[in-house]
Amino acid sequence: MRVTMLDEILDYMKFLSLQVKVAQEEVERGS
């Protein structure tokens, strides 16, 4: 497995967790 592939996966995981955090904040504001 190439290092670049691993970096891409880590970046994607960071992106997903950021999206989740933003979505949770949206829900909290909406209620």
N, C-alpha and C positions, 0 to 999 in steps of 0.2 A: 504494500500500500504506500502510495507516494505521500510525502509530507504535505504537498499542496492540497491533496484530496482531504487530508485530515483538517487542514486549516479551513477549507471551504465548509466542512461539516460544523466545525466550531463556530464559524461566523454565522452559519444558518441557525444554530441553536441559540446563539446570542440574539439574533434577529427575532426568533420565535418568542423567546422569553420577554423581549421588549414589547412585542405586539400584545402578549398576554397582559403585561403590566398596564399598558395603555387601555386595553379593553376593560380591565377591572376598574380602573379609575373612571371610565365612561359610565359604567354601571352604577358606581357609587354616587356619581353626580346626578344621574338620572332619577334615582330613587328618593 
